[in-house]
Amino acid sequence: MRRAWYALLVLPFAGTLIPPLYNHARPALFGLPFFYWYQLAWVPVTAAILGLVISLTRKRSDV
């Protein structure tokens, strides 16, 4: 069951792998086109997903 959590790691990869999803300028955020802030938004999201996966898949004896 623990290995099923690794499937969450596909989300950041897929979210940045398909440029037609984010290859446009609007909506802008603080003057940054969507193309840039969408990719930058994935940095903390990926860190949170990675932390979640690590905490859910770590064995209790490893703590």
Distance bins in CASP14 RR format, pairs under 12 A and 6 or more apart:
PFRMAT RR
TARGET T0000
AUTHOR 0000-0000-0000
RMODE 2
METHOD distances of the structure
MODEL  1
1 7 0 0 0 0 0 1 0 0 0 0 0
1 56 0 0 0 0 1 0 0 0 0 0 0
1 57 0 0 0 0 1 0 0 0 0 0 0
2 53 0 0 0 0 1 0 0 0 0 0 0
2 54 0 0 0 0 0 1 0 0 0 0 0
2 55 0 0 0 0 0 1 0 0 0 0 0
2 56 1 0 0 1 0 0 0 0 0 0 0
2 57 1 0 1 0 0 0 0 0 0 0 0
2 58 0 0 0 0 1 0 0 0 0 0 0
2 59 0 0 0 0 1 0 0 0 0 0 0
2 60 0 0 0 0 0 1 0 0 0 0 0
2 62 0 0 0 0 0 1 0 0 0 0 0
3 9 0 0 0 0 0 1 0 0 0 0 0
3 53 0 0 0 0 0 1 0 0 0 0 0
3 56 0 0 0 0 0 1 0 0 0 0 0
3 57 1 0 0 1 0 0 0 0 0 0 0
4 10 0 0 0 0 0 1 0 0 0 0 0
4 53 0 0 0 0 0 1 0 0 0 0 0
4 56 0 0 0 0 1 0 0 0 0 0 0
4 57 0 0 0 0 1 0 0 0 0 0 0
5 11 0 0 0 0 0 1 0 0 0 0 0
5 49 0 0 0 0 1 0 0 0 0 0 0
5 50 0 0 0 0 0 1 0 0 0 0 0
5 51 0 0 0 0 0 1 0 0 0 0 0
5 52 1 0 0 1 0 0 0 0 0 0 0
5 53 1 0 1 0 0 0 0 0 0 0 0
5 54 0 0 0 0 1 0 0 0 0 0 0
5 55 0 0 0 0 1 0 0 0 0 0 0
5 56 1 0 1 0 0 0 0 0 0 0 0
5 57 1 0 1 0 0 0 0 0 0 0 0
5 58 0 0 0 0 0 1 0 0 0 0 0
6 13 0 0 0 0 0 1 0 0 0 0 0
6 49 0 0 0 0 0 1 0 0 0 0 0
6 50 0 0 0 0 0 1 0 0 0 0 0
6 52 0 0 0 0 0 1 0 0 0 0 0
6 53 1 0 0 1 0 0 0 0 0 0 0
6 54 0 0 0 0 0 1 0 0 0 0 0
6 56 0 0 0 0 1 0 0 0 0 0 0
6 57 1 0 0 1 0 0 0 0 0 0 0
7 13 0 0 0 0 0 1 0 0 0 0 0
7 14 0 0 0 0 0 1 0 0 0 0 0
7 49 0 0 0 0 0 1 0 0 0 0 0
7 52 0 0 0 0 0 1 0 0 0 0 0
7 53 0 0 0 0 1 0 0 0 0 0 0
7 56 0 0 0 0 0 1 0 0 0 0 0
7 57 0 0 0 0 0 1 0 0 0 0 0
8 14 0 0 0 0 0 1 0 0 0 0 0
8 45 0 0 0 0 0 1 0 0 0 0 0
8 46 0 0 0 0 0 1 0 0 0 0 0
8 48 0 0 0 0 0 1 0 0 0 0 0
8 49 1 0 1 0 0 0 0 0 0 0 0
8 50 0 0 0 0 1 0 0 0 0 0 0
8 51 0 0 0 0 1 0 0 0 0 0 0
8 52 1 0 0 1 0 0 0 0 0 0 0
8 53 1 0 1 0 0 0 0 0 0 0 0
8 54 0 0 0 0 0 1 0 0 0 0 0
8 55 0 0 0 0 0 1 0 0 0 0 0
8 56 0 0 0 0 1 0 0 0 0 0 0
8 57 0 0 0 0 0 1 0 0 0 0 0
9 15 0 0 0 0 0 1 0 0 0 0 0
9 45 0 0 0 0 0 1 0 0 0 0 0
9 46 0 0 0 0 1 0 0 0 0 0 0
9 47 0 0 0 0 0 1 0 0 0 0 0
9 48 0 0 0 0 0 1 0 0 0 0 0
9 49 1 0 0 1 0 0 0 0 0 0 0
9 50 1 0 0 1 0 0 0 0 0 0 0
9 51 0 0 0 0 0 1 0 0 0 0 0
9 52 0 0 0 0 1 0 0 0 0 0 0
9 53 1 0 0 1 0 0 0 0 0 0 0
9 54 0 0 0 0 0 1 0 0 0 0 0
9 56 0 0 0 0 0 1 0 0 0 0 0
9 57 0 0 0 0 0 1 0 0 0 0 0
10 16 0 0 0 0 0 1 0 0 0 0 0
10 17 0 0 0 0 1 0 0 0 0 0 0
10 46 0 0 0 0 0 1 0 0 0 0 0
10 49 0 0 0 0 1 0 0 0 0 0 0
10 53 0 0 0 0 0 1 0 0 0 0 0
11 17 0 0 0 0 0 1 0 0 0 0 0
11 18 0 0 0 0 0 1 0 0 0 0 0
11 42 0 0 0 0 1 0 0 0 0 0 0
11 45 0 0 0 0 1 0 0 0 0 0 0
11 46 0 0 0 0 1 0 0 0 0 0 0
11 48 0 0 0 0 0 1 0 0 0 0 0
11 49 1 0 0 1 0 0 0 0 0 0 0
11 50 0 0 0 0 0 1 0 0 0 0 0
11 52 0 0 0 0 0 1 0 0 0 0 0
11 53 0 0 0 0 0 1 0 0 0 0 0
12 18 0 0 0 0 0 1 0 0 0 0 0
12 38 0 0 0 0 0 1 0 0 0 0 0
12 39 0 0 0 0 0 1 0 0 0 0 0
12 41 0 0 0 0 0 1 0 0 0 0 0
12 42 1 0 1 0 0 0 0 0 0 0 0
12 43 0 0 0 0 1 0 0 0 0 0 0
12 44 0 0 0 0 0 1 0 0 0 0 0
12 45 1 0 0 1 0 0 0 0 0 0 0
12 46 1 0 1 0 0 0 0 0 0 0 0
12 47 0 0 0 0 1 0 0 0 0 0 0
12 48 0 0 0 0 1 0 0 0 0 0 0
12 49 1 0 0 1 0 0 0 0 0 0 0
12 50 0 0 0 0 1 0 0 0 0 0 0
12 52 0 0 0 0 0 1 0 0 0 0 0
12 53 0 0 0 0 0 1 0 0 0 0 0
13 42 0 0 0 0 1 0 0 0 0 0 0
13 45 0 0 0 0 0 1 0 0 0 0 0
13 46 0 0 0 0 1 0 0 0 0 0 0
13 49 0 0 0 0 0 1 0 0 0 0 0
13 50 0 0 0 0 0 1 0 0 0 0 0
14 21 0 0 0 0 1 0 0 0 0 0 0
14 42 0 0 0 0 0 1 0 0 0 0 0
14 46 0 0 0 0 0 1 0 0 0 0 0
14 49 0 0 0 0 0 1 0 0 0 0 0
15 21 1 0 0 1 0 0 0 0 0 0 0
15 22 0 0 0 0 1 0 0 0 0 0 0
15 38 0 0 0 0 1 0 0 0 0 0 0
15 39 0 0 0 0 1 0 0 0 0 0 0
15 41 0 0 0 0 0 1 0 0 0 0 0
15 42 1 0 0 1 0 0 0 0 0 0 0
15 45 0 0 0 0 1 0 0 0 0 0 0
15 46 0 0 0 0 1 0 0 0 0 0 0
15 49 0 0 0 0 0 1 0 0 0 0 0
16 22 0 0 0 0 1 0 0 0 0 0 0
16 23 0 0 0 0 0 1 0 0 0 0 0
16 35 0 0 0 0 0 1 0 0 0 0 0
16 38 0 0 0 0 1 0 0 0 0 0 0
16 39 1 0 0 1 0 0 0 0 0 0 0
16 40 0 0 0 0 0 1 0 0 0 0 0
16 41 0 0 0 0 0 1 0 0 0 0 0
16 42 1 0 1 0 0 0 0 0 0 0 0
16 43 0 0 0 0 0 1 0 0 0 0 0
16 45 0 0 0 0 0 1 0 0 0 0 0
16 46 0 0 0 0 1 0 0 0 0 0 0
17 39 0 0 0 0 0 1 0 0 0 0 0
17 42 0 0 0 0 0 1 0 0 0 0 0
18 38 0 0 0 0 0 1 0 0 0 0 0
19 34 0 0 0 0 0 1 0 0 0 0 0
19 35 0 0 0 0 1 0 0 0 0 0 0
19 38 0 0 0 0 0 1 0 0 0 0 0
19 39 0 0 0 0 1 0 0 0 0 0 0
20 35 0 0 0 0 0 1 0 0 0 0 0
21 34 0 0 0 0 1 0 0 0 0 0 0
21 35 0 0 0 0 0 1 0 0 0 0 0
21 38 1 0 0 1 0 0 0 0 0 0 0
21 39 0 0 0 0 0 1 0 0 0 0 0
21 42 0 0 0 0 0 1 0 0 0 0 0
22 33 0 0 0 0 1 0 0 0 0 0 0
22 34 1 0 0 1 0 0 0 0 0 0 0
22 35 1 0 1 0 0 0 0 0 0 0 0
22 36 0 0 0 0 1 0 0 0 0 0 0
22 37 0 0 0 0 1 0 0 0 0 0 0
22 38 1 0 1 0 0 0 0 0 0 0 0
22 39 1 0 0 1 0 0 0 0 0 0 0
22 40 0 0 0 0 0 1 0 0 0 0 0
22 41 0 0 0 0 1 0 0 0 0 0 0
22 42 0 0 0 0 1 0 0 0 0 0 0
23 33 0 0 0 0 1 0 0 0 0 0 0
23 34 0 0 0 0 1 0 0 0 0 0 0
23 35 1 0 0 1 0 0 0 0 0 0 0
23 36 0 0 0 0 0 1 0 0 0 0 0
23 38 0 0 0 0 1 0 0 0 0 0 0
23 39 0 0 0 0 0 1 0 0 0 0 0
24 33 1 0 0 1 0 0 0 0 0 0 0
24 34 1 0 1 0 0 0 0 0 0 0 0
24 35 1 0 0 1 0 0 0 0 0 0 0
24 36 0 0 0 0 0 1 0 0 0 0 0
24 37 0 0 0 0 0 1 0 0 0 0 0
24 38 0 0 0 0 1 0 0 0 0 0 0
25 31 0 0 0 0 1 0 0 0 0 0 0
25 32 0 0 0 0 1 0 0 0 0 0 0
25 33 1 0 1 0 0 0 0 0 0 0 0
25 34 1 0 0 1 0 0 0 0 0 0 0
25 35 1 0 0 1 0 0 0 0 0 0 0
25 36 0 0 0 0 1 0 0 0 0 0 0
25 37 0 0 0 0 0 1 0 0 0 0 0
25 38 0 0 0 0 0 1 0 0 0 0 0
26 32 0 0 0 0 0 1 0 0 0 0 0
26 33 1 0 0 1 0 0 0 0 0 0 0
26 34 1 0 0 1 0 0 0 0 0 0 0
26 35 0 0 0 0 1 0 0 0 0 0 0
26 37 0 0 0 0 0 1 0 0 0 0 0
26 38 0 0 0 0 0 1 0 0 0 0 0
27 33 0 0 0 0 1 0 0 0 0 0 0
27 34 1 0 1 0 0 0 0 0 0 0 0
27 35 0 0 0 0 0 1 0 0 0 0 0
27 36 0 0 0 0 0 1 0 0 0 0 0
27 37 0 0 0 0 1 0 0 0 0 0 0
27 38 0 0 0 0 1 0 0 0 0 0 0
28 34 1 0 0 1 0 0 0 0 0 0 0
28 35 0 0 0 0 1 0 0 0 0 0 0
28 36 0 0 0 0 1 0 0 0 0 0 0
28 37 1 0 0 1 0 0 0 0 0 0 0
28 38 0 0 0 0 0 1 0 0 0 0 0
29 35 0 0 0 0 0 1 0 0 0 0 0
29 36 0 0 0 0 1 0 0 0 0 0 0
29 37 1 0 1 0 0 0 0 0 0 0 0
29 38 0 0 0 0 1 0 0 0 0 0 0
29 40 0 0 0 0 1 0 0 0 0 0 0
29 41 0 0 0 0 1 0 0 0 0 0 0
30 36 0 0 0 0 0 1 0 0 0 0 0
30 37 1 0 0 1 0 0 0 0 0 0 0
30 40 0 0 0 0 0 1 0 0 0 0 0
31 37 0 0 0 0 1 0 0 0 0 0 0
32 38 0 0 0 0 1 0 0 0 0 0 0
32 39 0 0 0 0 0 1 0 0 0 0 0
32 40 1 0 0 1 0 0 0 0 0 0 0
32 41 0 0 0 0 0 1 0 0 0 0 0
33 39 0 0 0 0 0 1 0 0 0 0 0
33 40 0 0 0 0 0 1 0 0 0 0 0
34 40 0 0 0 0 0 1 0 0 0 0 0
34 41 0 0 0 0 1 0 0 0 0 0 0
35 41 0 0 0 0 0 1 0 0 0 0 0
36 42 0 0 0 0 0 1 0 0 0 0 0
36 43 0 0 0 0 0 1 0 0 0 0 0
37 43 0 0 0 0 0 1 0 0 0 0 0
37 44 0 0 0 0 0 1 0 0 0 0 0
38 45 0 0 0 0 0 1 0 0 0 0 0
39 45 0 0 0 0 0 1 0 0 0 0 0
39 46 0 0 0 0 0 1 0 0 0 0 0
40 46 0 0 0 0 0 1 0 0 0 0 0
41 47 0 0 0 0 0 1 0 0 0 0 0
41 48 0 0 0 0 0 1 0 0 0 0 0
42 48 0 0 0 0 0 1 0 0 0 0 0
42 49 0 0 0 0 1 0 0 0 0 0 0
42 50 0 0 0 0 0 1 0 0 0 0 0
43 49 0 0 0 0 0 1 0 0 0 0 0
43 50 0 0 0 0 0 1 0 0 0 0 0
44 50 0 0 0 0 0 1 0 0 0 0 0
44 51 0 0 0 0 0 1 0 0 0 0 0
45 51 0 0 0 0 0 1 0 0 0 0 0
45 52 0 0 0 0 0 1 0 0 0 0 0
46 52 0 0 0 0 0 1 0 0 0 0 0
46 53 0 0 0 0 0 1 0 0 0 0 0
47 53 0 0 0 0 0 1 0 0 0 0 0
47 54 0 0 0 0 0 1 0 0 0 0 0
48 54 0 0 0 0 0 1 0 0 0 0 0
48 55 0 0 0 0 0 1 0 0 0 0 0
49 55 0 0 0 0 0 1 0 0 0 0 0
49 56 0 0 0 0 0 1 0 0 0 0 0
50 56 0 0 0 0 0 1 0 0 0 0 0
50 57 0 0 0 0 0 1 0 0 0 0 0
51 57 0 0 0 0 1 0 0 0 0 0 0
51 58 0 0 0 0 1 0 0 0 0 0 0
52 58 0 0 0 0 0 1 0 0 0 0 0
54 62 0 0 0 0 0 1 0 0 0 0 0
54 63 0 0 0 0 0 1 0 0 0 0 0
55 62 0 0 0 0 0 1 0 0 0 0 0
55 63 0 0 0 0 1 0 0 0 0 0 0
END
